[in-house]
Each structure stands twice: as C-alpha cells, then as structure tokens.
Amino acid sequence: MKLLAILTLLVVAGAATAFAVLRNGEENLAPMYQLATISQRDIVVTASAAGKVEPIRTVEVRSKASGEIFDMPVETGDGVNAGQLLVRVDPRIPQATLRQAEADLTLARAQLENAAAQLRRAEGLFETASITEQEYDNSRLSVASAKAQLVRAERSLEDARIAAEDTEVRAPINGVIIQKFVEQGTVITSATQGISGGTILLQMANLDTVQVRALVDETDIGKIKPDLDVTITVDAFKNRPFNGKVLKIEPQSSVAQNVTMFPVLIRIPNSDGRLKPGMNVEAEFHVGARQRVMAVPNAALRTDQDVESAAQVLGLDPEVVQQQLAEAGQGEAEGAGESRGEPTTGSQDGTLQFRGRPVTLPDGVDAQKARALLAKLESGDMRSMRDGLSSEEQALMRQLMSGFRGAGSGMGGGHSRSETSATDAALAGGSYVVFVLRDGMAKAVPIRTGLTDLDYSEVVSGLALSDTVLILPSASLIASQQEWQDRMSRMGRGGLPGISRN
C-alpha cells in the first residue's frame, strides 16, 4: 500500500510539472522558427555511381596457321603497333609447300612453252596437208591445257605464300596486350581450318581512350544524358581525377539487391595509359551548377498544402495569408503580361520574359509562336507539361531554352548559362511559398525556384537579397507538437487517466 501511494504521488507530481511547463510555454511561447537571410551562393547538383574501366574495342588474336609456336616476342602490357610481330608458328611445312609450288610453276611454264612450239609446227604441217585436222586440233588442245595448268600453278604458289606468311601473326591494330592464352611451345589449331574457330593466342585493345560502365540508380537516371561531364576517381590515383563524358544510356536495366540500375557508358581520354581495364571507379555526374546565384534554404519552402499549418504556427490568420498569396499571384501575372508585350526578333533586343528571366529569341524563331508557348508554360510545371507538347512545340522549347541569358532580373547576380544548363534550370524549377519577415511581420510570398542541391534552391523570382525568410519545422513535426500540446492540456484539465478525484 505504501509503494502504491508513493507511485501515485510521483505520477501526480510529474503531471503537475508538465502542466506547469505547458502553462508557462503558453504564456512565454518561444518562436518556432529560425531566420535566414537570402544570400548568393554556388549550387552544384551531382549524381554518383560506381563502375569499372573497360576497353572500347577488344580484339582476340588467332592464327590462320596450325602448328607449334616457335617464338612469342611480346608480353602482357606491351604496347604494339599495327603489323608488329606477335607470334611465329612453325614455318617448316608451309615453306616446303611454298618451294613445291614454285617448282610446279616452273614446270607449268615449261610445258606451256613446249605446247606452244608444237602448235607452231603443227600449223605449218597442216597448211601443207602433212597432218590431219584432228592432229592439228590436238596440238591446240595441248596449248590450252598447258595454260590452265600454269594458272593452277600460279594460284597454288600464291596460296603457299599466304600460308607461309600466316605463320607470322601480326598485330591487327595499335594497342596493348592485355591477356595471353598461349606460350612458346604450345601447339595451336588454325582459325580457318578448325571447326572450333582456332586457338585464341592473345587479347589486345586500344587503351588511348577507355570507357566506364557505371550503374546508375533509376532515381538518378533522369538527370543523366549524353555529353554530360563526368569526373572519374580510382583508388590507384586518389588525387588525380579523370574527366570524361557520357556516351549513352543503355536501355536495358539490371536489378541488384532489389535496386534497379541502368548502365551508363562514359568515354575517358587515357593517353597516358593510367586507367587499366577492370579498375573500380567512382563516377560523379555534373548534372548542373550555378555560380553566385540568389538561393533560399529548402527548409523555408512550403507547398500550398503546408501554408495553413505554417500560418497557424506563426499565429497568422490563414485567410489573410491566402489573400496575400492571391494578391501576389495577381501582381506577378500582370507583370508577366506586361513583360510579354509585343516583342519580335527585330524589336529592341529581341527578348521575351519567362518566369522573371529574359529569353533571347534565336534567329528565325517566330515571336508569336514563342510568346504562345511561353504563356502556356508560364502557368504550370514544365516537367509535367513537356510530355503534353507537340513535337513542334518541343523543338521550339529547346530553341528558346538556348536563349536564356546569363544574367536577369531577380537572379541576384550575373552568371553564365549554357543551353544544357538553361534547360535543366527550367525543368528543375517549381512554385513554392515562403514566409518573409518584412516590417517586423511575417508575410507569405510566392516564389519560383530553379536548380536545387536538396539543401538550397536557386531563386528565380519572388525574393530579393535584402529579404529574411523564416525556416519553420516540417509539417509532420508541427502536427506532432500540436498533438502533444493537446494531450498535455487535457491532462491539466481532467487529471491523469486512471486516477479519479475524490
């Protein structure tokens, strides 16, 4: 009984303490946010993958001649030039065959000369009627047969010479010996005469340029495209990165440990030969980069669904916040309408405005079609809308994306953009709401973002460098905190569950 009484007192005391803290928190509620000033920073987006070094072209060297290997003057790792001797096969039988073919050719020539002489005599005798017509025809047939025998002898001699030359196996390409399968003294079979395809002697490859087959997670494969810059690192040269470019993305995926991966081929110059086939590498794909752009912490971004809960945390009226967003959206639309105006490729500087950034019209682009396409894209997310565009509109969009200028209003500083990076900026952007501290009051402001590295997002429009944004806790954390406060309030009013009041 004493133990039960002590436990009851402890529980009641804990509840009273929690209730006191809750009451104190209600009276002196600390701010549930942090302040962050909009600043300029670099934003770099990369994707990583692992892979192995492979030769671009591998050649298996075989011999057309059969027999014992007499000489093999190369070793693995040796660099060889096309035509250089690699293997010498026993030449005795082919050389004997060659000498026999030379003798047969000499005999065939002599037989032809003899037959021709007999034909000349037969022609004279036939004119004087000393021989019959059949005997004359036999002389002509002997000449024809001798000519045919000469052709056969010449062909046999040519075959014998080729067979003798085939005993010397020479390099088919410039490259490096990467593997040997035979040694001196091994008896090999011919690649042209054996039904098995012949004995593989060597394997060689040109390593001046190599490729990496990197396995990229399917969640990152959408960021990868041909000609994308890649940095390769290997354990053998940790302080020596290698630069390459994406060649292509294989269409067939592979699954390893329930993770779907896609092979991506990367070409890397390797003139110094440091990269060896089979080396394990780490590939870093440079998806996008922005230098000195205005950026906002991602923790400050709120979607339309989160605005109401964020407003409640800040003690703001959700209806007032929605009115602020509506007014800001209307003002932005009017500004966009004014900026779209009536520019043409020949007017002023030949530019249109898209999401607060100037777009230079390339030569030959119809301004009316460009204006209509930008208006269509202005109201939505390009990533979700691009599949609904016609082929003509998609081609026009690619042309317009190449016209993004390096510096524009609302970007917080000048920076250069290539055609590829401009396209990425447009596709990576989104519409969000941030709460800005202005005149000592929190105000909801709609913004558009560009490239993001998951920590910060590029600000395309809606903010200035002088703004201070509020970093609020996540929606799930806000909900859990509210649930805890409600539970403590109920405990303070009605007592602890399971303990009745007397």
Order of alpha helices (4+ residues) and beta strands (2+ residues): alpha-beta-beta-beta-beta-beta-beta-alpha-alpha-beta-beta-beta-beta-beta-beta-beta-beta-beta-beta-alpha-alpha-beta-beta-alpha-alpha-alpha-alpha-beta-beta-beta-beta-alpha
